[in-house]
């Protein structure tokens, strides 16, 4: 019984570790990040707490495509764990 529990715990810990180490810009099931709207004046992104860094990176990259700087305007908590953040391009 203890051997099965140990294998399960090790497998689950490995899954969390490798899921958190994913390096794509889209994130993963823990570090989620989705662009809701973007234009030449702003970008709005829905992200999890762990996807905050990815969201800031996407906002910066979008602003740089217009030779502008992304300025964080704030966020709003919604139902669940995700946050909606907005950046202005200046």
C-alpha positions as CSV (number, residue, x, y, z in Angstrom):
1,X,0.0,0.0,0.0
2,X,2.7,2.5,0.9
3,X,4.6,1.7,-2.3
4,X,1.5,2.6,-4.4
5,X,1.0,5.8,-2.5
6,X,4.7,6.8,-2.9
7,X,4.5,6.2,-6.7
8,X,1.3,8.3,-6.9
9,X,2.8,11.2,-4.9
10,X,6.0,11.1,-6.9
11,X,4.1,11.0,-10.2
12,X,1.8,13.9,-9.2
13,X,4.8,16.0,-8.0
14,X,6.6,15.3,-11.3
15,X,3.5,16.4,-13.2
16,X,3.3,19.7,-11.3
17,X,7.0,20.3,-11.7
18,X,7.2,19.7,-15.4
19,X,3.9,21.6,-16.1
20,X,5.3,24.6,-14.3
21,X,8.6,24.4,-16.3
22,X,6.9,24.8,-19.7
23,X,8.5,27.7,-21.5
24,X,5.9,28.6,-24.2
25,X,4.3,32.0,-24.2
26,X,0.8,30.4,-23.9
27,X,1.5,28.9,-20.5
28,X,0.0,25.7,-19.3
29,X,-2.9,24.5,-17.2
30,X,-1.4,26.2,-14.1
31,X,0.1,29.3,-15.6
32,X,-2.8,30.3,-17.9
33,X,-2.7,33.4,-20.1
34,X,-5.2,34.4,-22.8
35,X,-5.4,37.7,-24.8
36,X,-8.9,39.0,-24.7
37,X,-8.5,42.1,-26.8
38,X,-5.6,44.0,-28.4
39,X,-5.3,47.1,-30.6
40,X,-2.9,50.0,-31.1
41,X,-4.0,51.7,-27.8
42,X,-4.2,48.8,-25.3
43,X,-4.1,45.1,-24.6
44,X,-6.3,43.2,-22.2
45,X,-5.3,39.7,-20.9
46,X,-6.9,37.2,-18.7
47,X,-4.4,35.2,-16.7
48,X,-4.0,33.1,-13.6
49,X,-1.8,34.3,-10.7
50,X,1.0,32.0,-12.0
51,X,0.5,33.3,-15.5
52,X,1.2,36.9,-14.5
53,X,4.7,37.0,-15.8
54,X,3.6,35.6,-19.2
55,X,0.9,38.3,-19.4
56,X,3.4,41.1,-18.7
57,X,5.7,39.6,-21.4
58,X,2.8,39.4,-24.0
59,X,1.9,43.0,-23.2
60,X,5.5,44.2,-23.6
61,X,5.9,42.3,-26.9
62,X,2.6,43.8,-28.2
63,X,3.7,47.3,-27.3
64,X,7.1,46.9,-28.8
65,X,5.5,45.9,-32.1
66,X,4.2,49.5,-32.3
67,X,7.5,51.0,-30.8
68,X,5.6,51.9,-27.6
69,X,5.8,51.0,-24.0
70,X,3.1,48.9,-22.2
71,X,1.9,50.7,-19.1
72,X,0.0,48.6,-16.6
73,X,-3.5,50.1,-15.9
74,X,-4.8,47.7,-13.4
75,X,-6.7,44.4,-13.0
76,X,-10.1,43.1,-12.0
77,X,-10.8,39.9,-10.1
78,X,-13.6,37.8,-11.5
79,X,-15.2,34.6,-10.3
80,X,-12.6,31.9,-10.0
81,X,-8.8,32.1,-9.9
82,X,-8.2,34.2,-13.0
83,X,-7.6,38.0,-13.2
84,X,-8.2,40.3,-16.1
85,X,-5.4,42.9,-16.6
86,X,-5.2,45.9,-19.0
87,X,-2.1,47.7,-20.3
88,X,-2.2,51.0,-22.2
89,X,0.3,51.6,-25.0
90,X,2.2,54.9,-24.7
